[in-house]
Amino acid sequence: MRNHILISTILCIWLTLTNVEKSSAQNINIIGLPTLDSLVSLHIEHNQALNGIQGYRIQLFFGSERKLAQEAKTKCLQLMPEEEVYLLYQQPYFKVRVGDFRTRIDAEAVYRKLLPSFEKCFIVPDKINLPKL
């Protein structure tokens, strides 16, 4: 939410303080405050430092046995090779999670496919990787 407010504020300032001049050679010259450029650069650096965004994943396994976690990961990769599968360790438990979904609705579709094979799976909010372009 803070990011949306920051982006909106920067956009409003930019639109208010920027003069656009169009030359006859179809070039656009933008004249603005140098502090605005530094704000945009700061915003870009902040987003790159996050290494991910808030989203959702499907948790397939939760337990203390590494072997069972590896088996759950292998089974999921066989069922859905197109999805990313993550094996996490948060002492003393192993977790197996699937996907990088931006919305819960996106996660629901994959969840329904996995439910027959993993009866105890559920959708969890998590920090996800940025989408591949």
Sequence and secondary structure as in RCSB ss.txt:
>XXXX:A:sequence
MRNHILISTILCIWLTLTNVEKSSAQNINIIGLPTLDSLVSLHIEHNQALNGIQGYRIQLFFGSERKLAQEAKTK
CLQLMPEEEVYLLYQQPYFKVRVGDFRTRIDAEAVYRKLLPSFEKCFIVPDKINLPKL
>XXXX:A:secstr
 HHHHHHHHHHHHHHHH EEEE TTS EEEE  HHHHHHHHHHHHHHHHH SEEEEEEEEEEES HHHHHHHHHH
HHHH TTS EEEEEETTEEEEEEEEESSHHHHHHHHHHHTTT TT EEEEEEE     
